[in-house]
Amino acid sequence: MFDTVVVATDGSDSVKRAVDVALDFADRFDADVHALSVIDAGEVDASPQQLRDELETALETTADAALATVENRTERDVATAIREGHPAVEICEYAREVDADVVATGTRGRHGENRLLLGSVAERVVRTSPVPVLTVRQLDPTADEDDEPIVDG
């Protein structure tokens, strides 16, 4: 039913749980895993010209680290890719290209609290994805463990 899982990651703390959930999902369905990190072209373009090369290099380093984190959290083979562009557009396009059955993403990324319930990238992916999207919220570190939802396997 689910043969290909795409996990979108920017390396932020809020995405770590989404990575774990996506990898568990892939294990349960014996699915192929694709990890994707997108360098936000808008972020690069909005920076001062003299800083763009440094920023792009820093963002590439962050993307590499985010993908390495996914690879290190599983014994499964993980196909990795870095794209540059508008994150939601690139995530949806990549899902089409690899014939994904589901896209997993966190609800917040590096830009944190800029949206009330869903981050703007997650919201756009949910609205425009050609396949189902599994959004995974970050647990509140101040919440009681009893407040965690229970997921049966």
C-alpha angles and dihedrals in degrees: 000000000000111000101155127039121188116200115195113209137176095178095251123142090246091061096054093084091047089054091051093048092047092050091048089049090051091049092051093052097032087236131165114255125222119184117200130188121185125205105217106237090196091059091051094045092049093056123092112274094243091056100044098092092048092046093049091050091049092049091049090051090050091049092050090050092048091053092045088054090057092048092048094051094063143039090218122102110261124200108213133199139175119205132182121216138063105342099224093046092048093047092052093045092050090050089055093047095053093038091239121194094202139007119215121202141159120250093235131037137186092307092062121188100019091117128044102229109359129024113249093251093049091047093052093046090052091050098044108028117122089216136040116289123218108206116195121195123213113250117247105248090210094055123102115257087238088066093065115108115246117234117195118213 
